[in-house]
């Protein structure tokens, strides 16, 4: 289905519903104020207006002063419900509104909540970063300098997260992160996941949730944990929308333009987003390698361009007070054009003479399409039990064409000694679907949860390799192949949450997963690894206990096991060349790796959070250089025997004055990587640390400024390469006009150009490599957003509602 058809399908219901919902609005309003037990305003509490059938009619958030306003209400009988993570839920008595009545409620005082630690929020006033015992929430919509970034870049800006030079996500020193979108796993990995995340825009993302030790309810996949991207969604009555555009300039430019629309009635909510991006960025290498008596001096320059459409839309429908149904879909259409040109001087190490020079290029054209559809049904069986069912469908396809010329020159005469011109086509098709059923039953002091899930993924990869002779492509059967990979995972889980006293909470769960996989290589040249089949059953326990003394301190401890299965790209044994001397090759014999996590967390006065984690990973995924044909090298993923990580994280928010507040987040890890890979000994130890300081300033004239500093210590890349540390400073300035209808943001990223060059080295397997990789990270940008429709409701709701709604769907 074309993008135009998807656009028409989701915009048409909006037009039909607009007149209907506007006709249902009235002129009555309810005004009130809500406070905590200590006489402090209960700011950003979720205020919901429910009708007599307990169906949501309207919602908003309380202001910083604790006040709220519900307006344009039809006369009738209603209830007001107020929710706040720090207090008990409040429900008013029945309110009977008359036509045109302006009702002012008496002051509402909320009671303290008796909750477990994972519901305690530690945050600054604007809740830019919310820190919980088992997760952290980075509120993208509250960040000024998030504008103009894609989803992958925003993940890299999250506290405790590093996106390495291969676009792998490292969470608190650990690799193996499972990425969710709106509570559902993306099921993509490697370069396909990179394309997917780079297609997402900051303007469409509400928050990024980082869950370091997920419960048994979640998939066991992801040894480092889960990162859940929550997309923006509006559930207020009426019509809302905005237009947004941004321009970012570094060495190269990035352009983004889009719109979002939302229309909601008492029972139905329809929403849609459409964005267009045109991004350019560089990726340069300078590297010196010593191997087999040869010195290779390599310089490569990469220029990448991506043009893409990002479209999402969906509908929430309240069937009755007990049943709800929702569906949403996403379409990502990208066209990438990558140019990598390299020059390699080849020297005889014995006399330092330059023997020859290789000039090579890898010219990629890579269009891709990604379609996702999700359906969810929830049924409240009783006041103490509920049932939910979820089905997700997805399809991904890419068609990559690479031209790869190689010319060897005489360094003294500049004459071409020999040429090897290659070309290959690589087509990928991925089909995936999953079905999940969850049931929850609450008793007086115990809540039991159980569920089942089945997921299926099938990938087809076709590689056609050609040698160019006199400009004509000649098919090379020895380097061409078809590789298919099928994976099926069936899972069951059982989980208990118990409160034996008002100070103690116990969580315990067990997840069972059976994995069946089959990789088949169809090649004209017989190989020993043409078919690899696996079937294994694993059990993943998860236990946690927390103690809250109801005064100043909360302490919790947890234990859990998880798994990371190999990316299907890493299992494909075909060889992809960047030049005659440099290539990458998959490994069909990669085993999944397993991690055991231990975590201890302490919270003081709901502000200072200190957490210690220790993990052991068996069969860690490492990418290893191997020498080929004396002068060449190939990168191959392999299982490293063991990796350990001992980490400490500390977070603390502070309000310095009415105009200045900051939050700080520190992570320190001692990581080790040990193993023997076909005679190559790996024994590395790294003291890795990162520190983030976020300042929010309220300047005169209604100007808001955000100043963020990040420091990263040395870290390990690919499990075998040492990378030097760096730092960055980012700034953002925001000003609203015309009663917040127009918002202008100015951003500066890496303003001192201190995190654009990454210096690295490695010493193993008979190779010594020193290099630097350079990115286009120093950028300035401007973003403009124009809001129309019922923006008062939308602005207030946006601060937290999307977070709460999605957390309720996936939290324990």
Protein Blocks (a to p, Z undefined) as FASTA:
>chain_A
ZZklmmmmmmmmmmmmmmmmmmmpcfbdcddddddfkopacehiacddddfkopafbdcd
ddfkopacdehiaedddddddddfkbccdddddddddehiacdddddddddddddfklpc
cddfkomaacdfkbccddfklpmklgopafklmmmmpghiacdfkopaceehiahiacde
ehiafkiahjllmmmmmmpcfklpfbdcddfbdcfkbcfehjkbccdddddddfbecjdd
dddddddddfbccdddddddddddfkbccddddddddddddddddddddeehiacddddd
dddddddddddddddddfblmbccdddddddddddddddddddddddfknopafbacddd
dddddddddddddddddddfblmbccdddddddddddddddddddddddfklopafbdcd
ddddddddddddddddddddddfkbccddddddddddddddddddddeehiacddfklgc
cdddddddddddddddddfbfkbccdddddddddddddddddfbdcfklbccdddddddd
dddddddehlmbccddddddddddddfklmpmcdcdfbfkbccdddfkbccddddddddd
ddehhlaccdddddddehiacdddddeehlaccddddddfbacdddddddddddfblmbc
cddddddddddddddeehiacdddddddddddddddddehhiacdddddddddddehhla
ccdddddddddddddeehhlaccddddehklopalbccddddeehiacdddddddfbccd
ddddddehjfklmmmmmmmmmmmmmmmmmmZZ
